[in-house]
Amino acid sequence: MAILKTKDIRRMSKSERDKKFEELKFELVKAKVSASKSGSSKIKEIKKTMARILTLNNFKENKSSKEVEKNK
């Protein structure tokens, strides 16, 4: 899995981000299983990417809700 930078995540649509988040959840489970056998820093990397996706999702939702409130 390639590391996703914030600028790459911003370019994604909401559905693409949701799809990528689901893929990362599955990959996290696989990484945890393999880490129990050998140890891996991949888990930390996956969690950081998931956090970036969630942060940008929340930021964009909050931004759009504020714009709606301004238009009232």
N, CA, C and O atoms as a GROMACS GRO file, in nm:
protein
  288
    1MET      N    1   0.083  -0.118   0.000
    1MET     CA    2   0.000   0.000   0.000
    1MET      C    3   0.087   0.124   0.000
    1MET      O    4   0.180   0.138   0.080
    2ALA      N    5   0.057   0.212  -0.090
    2ALA     CA    6   0.130   0.338  -0.097
    2ALA      C    7   0.077   0.434   0.010
    2ALA      O    8  -0.041   0.432   0.045
    3ILE      N    9   0.166   0.518   0.059
    3ILE     CA   10   0.126   0.618   0.157
    3ILE      C   11   0.046   0.725   0.084
    3ILE      O   12   0.089   0.777  -0.018
    4LEU      N   13  -0.071   0.757   0.137
    4LEU     CA   14  -0.153   0.862   0.078
    4LEU      C   15  -0.121   0.994   0.146
    4LEU      O   16  -0.130   1.006   0.268
    5LYS      N   17  -0.085   1.089   0.068
    5LYS     CA   18  -0.058   1.224   0.119
    5LYS      C   19  -0.190   1.299   0.130
    5LYS      O   20  -0.289   1.262   0.066
    6THR      N   21  -0.192   1.402   0.210
    6THR     CA   22  -0.313   1.481   0.231
    6THR      C   23  -0.362   1.542   0.101
    6THR      O   24  -0.483   1.545   0.076
    7LYS      N   25  -0.271   1.592   0.019
    7LYS     CA   26  -0.313   1.654  -0.107
    7LYS      C   27  -0.379   1.552  -0.199
    7LYS      O   28  -0.470   1.588  -0.274
    8ASP      N   29  -0.336   1.426  -0.194
    8ASP     CA   30  -0.398   1.323  -0.276
    8ASP      C   31  -0.539   1.291  -0.226
    8ASP      O   32  -0.631   1.269  -0.305
    9ILE      N   33  -0.555   1.289  -0.095
    9ILE     CA   34  -0.686   1.261  -0.036
    9ILE      C   35  -0.783   1.374  -0.067
    9ILE      O   36  -0.901   1.349  -0.092
   10ARG      N   37  -0.735   1.499  -0.065
   10ARG     CA   38  -0.822   1.614  -0.096
   10ARG      C   39  -0.876   1.607  -0.238
   10ARG      O   40  -0.987   1.654  -0.264
   11ARG      N   41  -0.798   1.550  -0.328
   11ARG     CA   42  -0.842   1.541  -0.467
   11ARG      C   43  -0.949   1.435  -0.489
   11ARG      O   44  -1.019   1.437  -0.590
   12MET      N   45  -0.963   1.344  -0.395
   12MET     CA   46  -1.061   1.236  -0.407
   12MET      C   47  -1.202   1.288  -0.380
   12MET      O   48  -1.221   1.383  -0.305
   13SER      N   49  -1.299   1.222  -0.441
   13SER     CA   50  -1.438   1.254  -0.410
   13SER      C   51  -1.476   1.184  -0.280
   13SER      O   52  -1.401   1.099  -0.230
   14LYS      N   53  -1.590   1.218  -0.226
   14LYS     CA   54  -1.637   1.159  -0.100
   14LYS      C   55  -1.650   1.007  -0.114
   14LYS      O   56  -1.611   0.933  -0.024
   15SER      N   57  -1.704   0.961  -0.224
   15SER     CA   58  -1.722   0.816  -0.243
   15SER      C   59  -1.587   0.745  -0.256
   15SER      O   60  -1.571   0.633  -0.208
   16GLU      N   61  -1.491   0.810  -0.322
   16GLU     CA   62  -1.357   0.750  -0.333
   16GLU      C   63  -1.290   0.740  -0.197
   16GLU      O   64  -1.225   0.640  -0.166
   17ARG      N   65  -1.307   0.845  -0.115
   17ARG     CA   66  -1.249   0.842   0.020
   17ARG      C   67  -1.313   0.732   0.104
   17ARG      O   68  -1.244   0.662   0.177
   18ASP      N   69  -1.444   0.718   0.094
   18ASP     CA   70  -1.513   0.613   0.169
   18ASP      C   71  -1.467   0.474   0.125
   18ASP      O   72  -1.445   0.386   0.208
   19LYS      N   73  -1.452   0.456  -0.003
   19LYS     CA   74  -1.405   0.328  -0.056
   19LYS      C   75  -1.263   0.299  -0.008
   19LYS      O   76  -1.234   0.186   0.032
   20LYS      N   77  -1.177   0.398  -0.013
   20LYS     CA   78  -1.039   0.381   0.030
   20LYS      C   79  -1.032   0.351   0.180
   20LYS      O   80  -0.950   0.271   0.223
   21PHE      N   81  -1.119   0.415   0.258
   21PHE     CA   82  -1.123   0.391   0.402
   21PHE      C   83  -1.160   0.245   0.430
   21PHE      O   84  -1.100   0.182   0.518
   22GLU      N   85  -1.257   0.192   0.358
   22GLU     CA   86  -1.296   0.052   0.375
   22GLU      C   87  -1.182  -0.041   0.338
   22GLU      O   88  -1.159  -0.142   0.405
   23GLU      N   89  -1.111  -0.009   0.231
   23GLU     CA   90  -0.995  -0.090   0.192
   23GLU      C   91  -0.888  -0.088   0.300
   23GLU      O   92  -0.826  -0.190   0.328
   24LEU      N   93  -0.866   0.028   0.360
   24LEU     CA   94  -0.766   0.040   0.464
   24LEU      C   95  -0.805  -0.036   0.590
   24LEU      O   96  -0.719  -0.092   0.658
   25LYS      N   97  -0.934  -0.039   0.621
   25LYS     CA   98  -0.979  -0.116   0.736
   25LYS      C   99  -0.947  -0.264   0.717
   25LYS      O  100  -0.900  -0.332   0.809
   26PHE      N  101  -0.973  -0.314   0.596
   26PHE     CA  102  -0.944  -0.454   0.566
   26PHE      C  103  -0.794  -0.480   0.571
   26PHE      O  104  -0.750  -0.582   0.623
   27GLU      N  105  -0.718  -0.388   0.517
   27GLU     CA  106  -0.572  -0.402   0.516
   27GLU      C  107  -0.515  -0.395   0.658
   27GLU      O  108  -0.415  -0.461   0.688
   28LEU      N  109  -0.577  -0.316   0.745
   28LEU     CA  110  -0.532  -0.306   0.883
   28LEU      C  111  -0.548  -0.441   0.955
   28LEU      O  112  -0.460  -0.482   1.031
   29VAL      N  113  -0.659  -0.508   0.929
   29VAL     CA  114  -0.681  -0.639   0.990
   29VAL      C  115  -0.574  -0.737   0.942
   29VAL      O  116  -0.518  -0.812   1.022
   30LYS      N  117  -0.546  -0.735   0.812
   30LYS     CA  118  -0.443  -0.824   0.758
   30LYS      C  119  -0.306  -0.791   0.818
   30LYS      O  120  -0.228  -0.881   0.847
   31ALA      N  121  -0.277  -0.663   0.834
   31ALA     CA  122  -0.147  -0.621   0.889
   31ALA      C  123  -0.134  -0.662   1.035
   31ALA      O  124  -0.025  -0.700   1.079
   32LYS      N  125  -0.243  -0.656   1.110
   32LYS     CA  126  -0.238  -0.697   1.251
   32LYS      C  127  -0.209  -0.846   1.263
   32LYS      O  128  -0.136  -0.888   1.353
   33VAL      N  129  -0.267  -0.925   1.174
   33VAL     CA  130  -0.242  -1.069   1.177
   33VAL      C  131  -0.095  -1.097   1.144
   33VAL      O  132  -0.030  -1.177   1.213
   34SER      N  133  -0.044  -1.033   1.041
   34SER     CA  134   0.095  -1.058   1.004
   34SER      C  135   0.193  -0.997   1.104
   34SER      O  136   0.304  -1.048   1.120
   35ALA      N  137   0.153  -0.891   1.172
   35ALA     CA  138   0.241  -0.827   1.271
   35ALA      C  139   0.256  -0.916   1.394
   35ALA      O  140   0.360  -0.914   1.460
   36SER      N  141   0.153  -0.992   1.424
   36SER     CA  142   0.164  -1.080   1.539
   36SER      C  143   0.268  -1.189   1.515
   36SER      O  144   0.323  -1.246   1.609
   37LYS      N  145   0.294  -1.217   1.389
   37LYS     CA  146   0.394  -1.318   1.354
   37LYS      C  147   0.534  -1.256   1.343
   37LYS      O  148   0.632  -1.316   1.388
   38SER      N  149   0.543  -1.138   1.284
   38SER     CA  150   0.676  -1.085   1.255
   38SER      C  151   0.700  -0.944   1.311
   38SER      O  152   0.816  -0.905   1.324
   39GLY      N  153   0.598  -0.870   1.344
   39GLY     CA  154   0.615  -0.732   1.388
   39GLY      C  155   0.623  -0.640   1.268
   39GLY      O  156   0.695  -0.668   1.172
   40SER      N  157   0.549  -0.529   1.272
   40SER     CA  158   0.548  -0.443   1.156
   40SER      C  159   0.512  -0.300   1.194
   40SER      O  160   0.435  -0.277   1.287
   41SER      N  161   0.570  -0.205   1.121
   41SER     CA  162   0.534  -0.064   1.141
   41SER      C  163   0.426  -0.024   1.042
   41SER      O  164   0.383   0.092   1.039
   42LYS      N  165   0.382  -0.119   0.961
   42LYS     CA  166   0.280  -0.091   0.861
   42LYS      C  167   0.147  -0.053   0.927
   42LYS      O  168   0.071   0.026   0.870
   43ILE      N  169   0.119  -0.106   1.043
   43ILE     CA  170  -0.005  -0.076   1.115
   43ILE      C  171  -0.013   0.073   1.144
   43ILE      O  172  -0.118   0.135   1.124
   44LYS      N  173   0.095   0.130   1.193
   44LYS     CA  174   0.100   0.272   1.226
   44LYS      C  175   0.073   0.357   1.102
   44LYS      O  176   0.001   0.456   1.108
   45GLU      N  177   0.132   0.318   0.991
   45GLU     CA  178   0.114   0.389   0.865
   45GLU      C  179  -0.032   0.386   0.818
   45GLU      O  180  -0.086   0.487   0.774
   46ILE      N  181  -0.095   0.269   0.829
   46ILE     CA  182  -0.234   0.254   0.788
   46ILE      C  183  -0.324   0.339   0.876
   46ILE      O  184  -0.415   0.406   0.827
   47LYS      N  185  -0.301   0.337   1.007
   47LYS     CA  186  -0.383   0.415   1.099
   47LYS      C  187  -0.372   0.565   1.071
   47LYS      O  188  -0.471   0.637   1.078
   48LYS      N  189  -0.252   0.611   1.040
   48LYS     CA  190  -0.233   0.753   1.009
   48LYS      C  191  -0.311   0.792   0.883
   48LYS      O  192  -0.373   0.898   0.879
   49THR      N  193  -0.307   0.706   0.782
   49THR     CA  194  -0.380   0.734   0.658
   49THR      C  195  -0.530   0.736   0.684
   49THR      O  196  -0.601   0.821   0.630
   50MET      N  197  -0.578   0.642   0.765
   50MET     CA  198  -0.721   0.640   0.799
   50MET      C  199  -0.761   0.767   0.873
   50MET      O  200  -0.868   0.823   0.848
   51ALA      N  201  -0.675   0.813   0.962
   51ALA     CA  202  -0.702   0.937   1.036
   51ALA      C  203  -0.706   1.057   0.943
   51ALA      O  204  -0.790   1.145   0.959
   52ARG      N  205  -0.617   1.061   0.845
   52ARG     CA  206  -0.618   1.171   0.747
   52ARG      C  207  -0.751   1.174   0.671
   52ARG      O  208  -0.809   1.281   0.652
   53ILE      N  209  -0.797   1.057   0.629
   53ILE     CA  210  -0.922   1.050   0.553
   53ILE      C  211  -1.038   1.098   0.639
   53ILE      O  212  -1.119   1.178   0.594
   54LEU      N  213  -1.046   1.050   0.763
   54LEU     CA  214  -1.155   1.091   0.852
   54LEU      C  215  -1.150   1.240   0.883
   54LEU      O  216  -1.253   1.306   0.888
   55THR      N  217  -1.031   1.292   0.902
   55THR     CA  218  -1.014   1.435   0.932
   55THR      C  219  -1.064   1.520   0.816
   55THR      O  220  -1.136   1.617   0.836
   56LEU      N  221  -1.025   1.484   0.695
   56LEU     CA  222  -1.069   1.561   0.578
   56LEU      C  223  -1.219   1.547   0.555
   56LEU      O  224  -1.283   1.643   0.513
   57ASN      N  225  -1.275   1.428   0.580
   57ASN     CA  226  -1.419   1.410   0.568
   57ASN      C  227  -1.493   1.502   0.665
   57ASN      O  228  -1.588   1.570   0.627
   58ASN      N  229  -1.447   1.504   0.790
   58ASN     CA  230  -1.511   1.589   0.891
   58ASN      C  231  -1.494   1.737   0.859
   58ASN      O  232  -1.586   1.816   0.877
   59PHE      N  233  -1.376   1.775   0.812
   59PHE     CA  234  -1.351   1.914   0.777
   59PHE      C  235  -1.444   1.959   0.664
   59PHE      O  236  -1.502   2.068   0.671
   60LYS      N  237  -1.457   1.878   0.562
   60LYS     CA  238  -1.541   1.915   0.449
   60LYS      C  239  -1.688   1.919   0.488
   60LYS      O  240  -1.762   2.004   0.439
   61GLU      N  241  -1.732   1.828   0.576
   61GLU     CA  242  -1.870   1.829   0.623
   61GLU      C  243  -1.898   1.954   0.705
   61GLU      O  244  -2.002   2.018   0.687
   62ASN      N  245  -1.807   1.990   0.793
   62ASN     CA  246  -1.824   2.109   0.876
   62ASN      C  247  -1.824   2.235   0.791
   62ASN      O  248  -1.900   2.328   0.816
   63LYS      N  249  -1.738   2.238   0.692
   63LYS     CA  250  -1.728   2.354   0.604
   63LYS      C  251  -1.858   2.372   0.526
   63LYS      O  252  -1.906   2.485   0.512
   64SER      N  253  -1.914   2.262   0.475
   64SER     CA  254  -2.037   2.273   0.397
   64SER      C  255  -2.156   2.309   0.486
   64SER      O  256  -2.246   2.380   0.441
   65SER      N  257  -2.159   2.261   0.611
   65SER     CA  258  -2.269   2.295   0.700
   65SER      C  259  -2.263   2.443   0.741
   65SER      O  260  -2.367   2.506   0.759
   66LYS      N  261  -2.144   2.496   0.755
   66LYS     CA  262  -2.130   2.638   0.787
   66LYS      C  263  -2.176   2.726   0.672
   66LYS      O  264  -2.234   2.832   0.692
   67GLU      N  265  -2.149   2.680   0.549
   67GLU     CA  266  -2.193   2.756   0.432
   67GLU      C  267  -2.346   2.758   0.423
   67GLU      O  268  -2.404   2.859   0.384
   68VAL      N  269  -2.409   2.648   0.459
   68VAL     CA  270  -2.555   2.642   0.456
   68VAL      C  271  -2.612   2.738   0.560
   68VAL      O  272  -2.711   2.806   0.533
   69GLU      N  273  -2.551   2.743   0.679
   69GLU     CA  274  -2.598   2.833   0.784
   69GLU      C  275  -2.582   2.979   0.744
   69GLU      O  276  -2.666   3.062   0.780
   70LYS      N  277  -2.477   3.012   0.672
   70LYS     CA  278  -2.456   3.150   0.626
   70LYS      C  279  -2.563   3.192   0.527
   70LYS      O  280  -2.603   3.308   0.524
   71ASN      N  281  -2.610   3.098   0.445
   71ASN     CA  282  -2.708   3.129   0.342
   71ASN      C  283  -2.848   3.144   0.396
   71ASN      O  284  -2.937   3.186   0.323
   72LYS      N  285  -2.872   3.110   0.523
   72LYS     CA  286  -3.007   3.120   0.580
   72LYS      C  287  -3.045   3.260   0.609
   72LYS      O  288  -3.155   3.286   0.657
   0.00000   0.00000   0.00000
